[in-house]
Amino acid sequence: MVLPAVLVVASLVVLPVIWNAVLSTRRVRLIELRDFSFLDFEFSSRNYSRVTGVRGFWETIRTTFYYAIGGTVLSVGMGLWAAMVVKKAFIGRSMVRGLMLFPYIAPVIAVTFVWRMMLDPSFGILNRWIVDAGGNRVNFLGSRDHEISLFGFHQTIPLALTTVILFEAWRYFPFAYLFLLARLQAIPAELEEAALIDGATLSQYFRYITMPQMKGVLSTLFLLRFIWTFNKFDDIFLLTGGAAGTKVITVSIIDWLRGRGDAGSAAALSIILAGILGLAVAIYFKWFYSEDQAE
């Protein structure tokens, strides 16, 4: 009965992974892929040494982690805030609930174009507001670092990376919002009534009742969003092309494949990416999933 599903998974998932793993051990140029054969047993780790030995590799790893962690935390946090805002009934709630889904369902090419135009240093509306307020124009997507001054303190921030993280949070918070809203509405009303009778404040209710009830779905959302954000390519590529300190592993893989024509090294880097994500999943099932099941 499960044979059809096994065949589908094997053909669409297992075989491509095996093919990619074997490819990562060969010195194969992109133009030579048509002549690639599994019967050639010349396995080597040179591709892994090549991709990990290039200048900027560890910086790319760090940037990917910053991007994935920042985008995950902000998107889930914004989703939780949005879910709590629309939990209670108010006039126009149905319309607001629908509008909150727009960033997630809109085509990525459209929303990235809008953000690029909005943040353009020459004619973007955000820079127009900054100039009208007496400030200087800012190249949000083209500046690697930017110094900000607040109350006499000076701090340099990775501007382009921060911008794409904010875009990631804005675009994907509706996904978390849908799951969290469903879980919020499933919390028994008796808990809230009992908390109010006992004199609990809103912050106490949120800390001791809402958050424990949300722990399971929050941990799952963090895992899913981290994996998907870690694998993200199109958002950063369309916004910055990986420039200005926003080069992540997926952009680097495309650079090895298309820019350098090195299919073997690109495959090796993709295996490294899969290994990092596999480790993240293992950590989740080791320390978080077991706790959720116990509760």
C-alpha positions as CSV (number, residue, x, y, z in Angstrom):
1,M,0.0,0.0,0.0
2,V,2.9,2.4,0.7
3,L,4.9,1.4,-2.4
4,P,3.6,4.3,-4.6
5,A,4.6,6.8,-1.9
6,V,7.9,5.2,-1.5
7,L,8.6,5.3,-5.2
8,V,7.7,9.0,-5.4
9,V,9.9,9.9,-2.5
10,A,12.8,7.9,-3.8
11,S,12.5,9.4,-7.3
12,L,12.0,13.0,-6.2
13,V,14.1,13.2,-3.0
14,V,16.4,10.3,-2.4
15,L,17.9,9.9,-5.8
16,P,18.6,13.6,-6.4
17,V,20.3,13.7,-3.0
18,I,22.5,10.7,-3.8
19,W,23.3,12.2,-7.2
20,N,24.3,15.5,-5.7
21,A,26.4,13.8,-3.1
22,V,28.3,11.8,-5.7
23,L,28.6,14.9,-7.9
24,S,30.2,16.7,-4.9
25,T,33.1,14.3,-4.9
26,R,34.0,14.7,-8.6
27,R,35.7,17.5,-10.5
28,V,32.9,18.3,-12.9
29,R,32.4,21.5,-14.9
30,L,29.0,22.7,-15.7
31,I,29.5,22.0,-19.4
32,E,30.5,18.5,-18.6
33,L,27.3,17.5,-16.8
34,R,25.8,15.8,-19.8
35,D,28.7,13.3,-19.9
36,F,28.7,12.7,-16.1
37,S,28.5,9.1,-15.1
38,F,28.0,7.3,-11.8
39,L,30.3,4.5,-13.0
40,D,33.4,6.7,-12.5
41,F,34.6,5.9,-9.0
42,E,37.2,8.7,-8.7
43,F,36.0,10.1,-5.4
44,S,37.8,13.0,-3.9
45,S,37.3,15.7,-1.2
46,R,38.9,18.4,-3.3
47,N,35.6,20.2,-3.9
48,Y,35.0,20.5,-0.2
49,S,38.5,21.8,0.3
50,R,38.0,24.3,-2.5
51,V,34.8,25.8,-1.3
52,T,35.8,26.0,2.4
53,G,39.2,27.4,1.5
54,V,38.1,30.4,-0.5
55,R,38.3,33.8,1.1
56,G,35.1,34.8,2.7
57,F,33.7,31.3,3.2
58,W,33.3,31.6,7.0
59,E,31.9,35.1,6.6
60,T,29.2,33.7,4.3
61,I,28.4,31.1,6.9
62,R,28.1,33.8,9.6
63,T,26.0,36.0,7.3
64,T,23.6,33.0,6.6
65,F,23.2,32.4,10.3
66,Y,22.5,36.1,11.0
67,Y,20.0,36.2,8.2
68,A,18.3,32.9,9.2
69,I,18.1,33.6,12.9
70,G,17.1,37.3,12.5
71,G,14.5,36.6,9.9
72,T,13.1,33.7,11.9
73,V,12.9,35.5,15.2
74,L,11.3,38.7,13.7
75,S,8.8,36.9,11.5
76,V,7.6,34.7,14.3
77,G,7.5,37.6,16.7
78,M,5.6,39.8,14.3
79,G,3.2,36.8,13.6
80,L,2.6,36.5,17.4
81,W,1.9,40.2,17.7
82,A,-0.5,40.2,14.7
83,A,-2.3,37.1,16.0
84,M,-2.9,38.8,19.4
85,V,-4.1,42.0,17.8
86,V,-6.8,40.3,15.8
87,K,-7.8,37.7,18.4
88,K,-10.5,39.9,19.9
89,A,-13.5,41.0,17.9
90,F,-13.5,44.6,16.6
91,I,-15.0,46.5,13.6
92,G,-13.3,45.4,10.4
93,R,-11.5,42.5,11.9
94,S,-12.2,40.2,9.0
95,M,-10.7,42.7,6.5
96,V,-7.6,43.2,8.7
97,R,-7.1,39.5,8.9
98,G,-7.3,39.2,5.2
99,L,-4.9,42.1,4.6
100,M,-2.3,40.6,6.8
101,L,-1.9,37.8,4.4
102,F,-0.9,40.0,1.5
103,P,2.9,40.0,2.0
104,Y,2.9,36.2,1.9
105,I,0.6,35.6,-1.1
106,A,2.0,38.5,-3.2
107,P,4.5,37.4,-6.0
108,V,8.1,37.7,-4.7
109,I,9.2,39.5,-7.9
110,A,6.5,42.2,-7.3
111,V,7.2,42.8,-3.6
112,T,11.0,42.9,-4.1
113,F,10.5,45.4,-6.9
114,V,8.4,47.6,-4.7
115,W,10.9,47.5,-1.9
116,R,13.8,48.3,-4.3
117,M,11.9,51.3,-5.5
118,M,10.8,52.4,-2.1
119,L,14.4,52.2,-0.7
120,D,16.1,53.6,-3.8
121,P,18.7,56.3,-2.7
122,S,17.8,58.6,-5.6
123,F,14.0,58.6,-5.8
124,G,12.7,56.3,-3.1
125,I,9.9,57.5,-0.9
126,L,11.7,56.6,2.3
127,N,14.8,58.7,1.4
128,R,12.4,61.5,0.4
129,W,11.0,61.4,4.0
130,I,14.5,61.3,5.4
131,V,15.6,64.4,3.3
132,D,12.4,66.3,4.3
133,A,13.3,65.6,7.9
134,G,16.7,67.1,7.5
135,G,18.7,63.9,7.1
136,N,21.0,62.5,4.4
137,R,20.1,60.0,1.7
138,V,20.8,56.4,2.7
139,N,21.5,53.5,0.3
140,F,19.7,50.8,2.2
141,L,20.4,48.0,-0.2
142,G,23.9,49.1,-1.4
143,S,25.7,50.1,1.8
144,R,27.5,47.3,3.7
145,D,27.7,49.4,7.0
146,H,26.0,52.5,8.2
147,E,26.8,54.5,11.4
148,I,23.8,55.7,13.4
149,S,23.9,58.2,16.3
150,L,21.4,58.0,19.1
151,F,21.6,60.1,22.3
152,G,25.3,60.6,21.8
153,F,26.1,56.9,21.1
154,H,27.5,55.9,17.8
155,Q,26.9,52.4,16.4
156,T,27.7,50.8,13.1
157,I,25.2,48.4,11.8
158,P,25.2,46.1,8.7
159,L,22.7,48.1,6.8
160,A,22.0,46.0,3.7
161,L,21.8,42.8,5.8
162,T,19.5,44.4,8.3
163,T,17.3,45.6,5.4
164,V,16.9,42.1,3.9
165,I,16.2,40.6,7.3
166,L,13.4,43.2,7.8
167,F,12.1,42.3,4.4
168,E,12.2,38.6,5.3
169,A,10.3,39.3,8.5
170,W,7.7,41.4,6.8
171,R,7.1,38.9,3.9
172,Y,6.8,35.8,6.0
173,F,5.2,36.8,9.3
174,P,1.7,35.9,7.9
175,F,2.7,32.2,7.9
176,A,3.4,32.3,11.6
177,Y,0.4,34.5,12.2
178,L,-2.0,31.9,10.7
179,F,-0.7,29.1,13.0
180,L,-0.4,31.2,16.1
181,L,-3.9,32.7,15.6
182,A,-5.4,29.2,15.4
183,R,-3.6,28.2,18.6
184,L,-4.6,31.3,20.4
185,Q,-8.3,30.7,19.6
186,A,-8.0,27.2,20.8
187,I,-6.9,28.3,24.4
188,P,-9.9,27.5,26.7
189,A,-11.8,30.6,27.7
190,E,-12.0,29.2,31.2
191,L,-8.3,29.9,31.7
192,E,-8.7,33.6,30.9
193,E,-11.8,33.9,33.1
194,A,-10.0,32.2,36.0
195,A,-6.9,34.5,35.5
196,L,-9.1,37.6,35.6
197,I,-10.9,36.4,38.7
198,D,-7.6,35.8,40.4
199,G,-6.5,39.4,39.5
200,A,-3.8,38.5,36.9
201,T,-2.6,41.4,34.8
202,L,-2.3,41.3,31.1
203,S,1.4,40.7,31.3
204,Q,1.0,37.9,33.8
205,Y,-1.7,36.3,31.7
206,F,0.5,36.4,28.7
207,R,3.5,35.0,30.6
208,Y,1.9,32.2,32.6
209,I,-1.0,31.2,30.4
210,T,-0.6,32.3,26.8
211,M,3.1,31.4,26.3
212,P,3.0,27.9,27.9
213,Q,0.0,27.1,25.6
214,M,1.9,28.4,22.6
215,K,5.2,26.6,23.3
216,G,4.6,23.6,21.0
217,V,3.5,25.6,17.9
218,L,6.2,28.2,18.5
219,S,9.0,25.6,18.6
220,T,7.7,24.1,15.4
221,L,7.4,27.5,13.7
222,F,11.0,28.4,14.7
223,L,12.3,25.1,13.2
224,L,10.3,25.5,9.9
225,R,11.1,29.2,9.5
226,F,14.8,28.7,10.3
227,I,15.1,25.9,7.7
228,W,13.2,27.8,5.0
229,T,15.1,31.1,5.7
230,F,18.4,29.3,5.7
231,N,17.5,27.9,2.3
232,K,16.3,31.2,0.9
233,F,17.8,32.4,-2.3
234,D,15.3,34.5,-4.3
235,D,14.6,37.2,-1.8
236,I,18.3,38.2,-1.3
237,F,19.2,37.7,-5.0
238,L,16.4,39.9,-6.1
239,L,17.1,42.6,-3.5
240,T,20.9,42.8,-3.5
241,G,22.3,40.0,-5.6
242,G,24.4,39.0,-2.6
243,A,26.3,42.3,-2.6
244,A,27.0,44.7,0.3
245,G,27.6,41.9,2.9
246,T,24.4,39.9,2.1
247,K,26.0,36.9,0.4
248,V,24.5,33.7,1.9
249,I,25.2,30.1,1.2
250,T,22.5,29.7,-1.5
251,V,23.8,32.8,-3.4
252,S,27.3,31.3,-3.1
253,I,26.1,28.0,-4.6
254,I,24.7,29.8,-7.6
255,D,27.9,31.8,-7.9
256,W,29.9,28.5,-8.0
257,L,27.5,26.9,-10.5
258,R,26.7,29.8,-12.9
259,G,29.5,32.3,-12.3
260,R,32.4,29.8,-12.2
261,G,30.8,26.9,-14.0
262,D,32.0,24.5,-11.3
263,A,29.2,22.0,-10.8
264,G,31.2,19.8,-8.4
265,S,32.1,22.6,-6.0
266,A,28.5,23.9,-6.1
267,A,27.3,20.4,-5.2
268,A,29.8,20.2,-2.3
269,L,28.6,23.5,-0.9
270,S,25.0,22.4,-1.1
271,I,25.9,19.2,0.8
272,I,27.5,21.4,3.5
273,L,24.2,23.4,3.6
274,A,22.2,20.2,4.0
275,G,24.5,19.1,6.8
276,I,24.0,22.3,8.7
277,L,20.2,22.0,8.4
278,G,20.4,18.3,9.3
279,L,22.2,19.3,12.5
280,A,19.5,21.9,13.3
281,V,16.8,19.3,12.9
282,A,18.7,16.9,15.1
283,I,19.0,19.5,17.8
284,Y,15.3,20.2,17.6
285,F,14.3,16.6,17.9
286,K,16.8,16.0,20.7
287,W,16.0,18.8,23.1
288,F,12.7,20.5,22.0
289,Y,10.5,17.8,20.4
290,S,10.9,15.4,23.3
291,E,9.9,18.2,25.8
292,D,6.8,19.0,23.8
293,Q,5.8,15.4,23.7
294,A,6.3,15.0,27.4
295,E,4.1,18.0,28.1
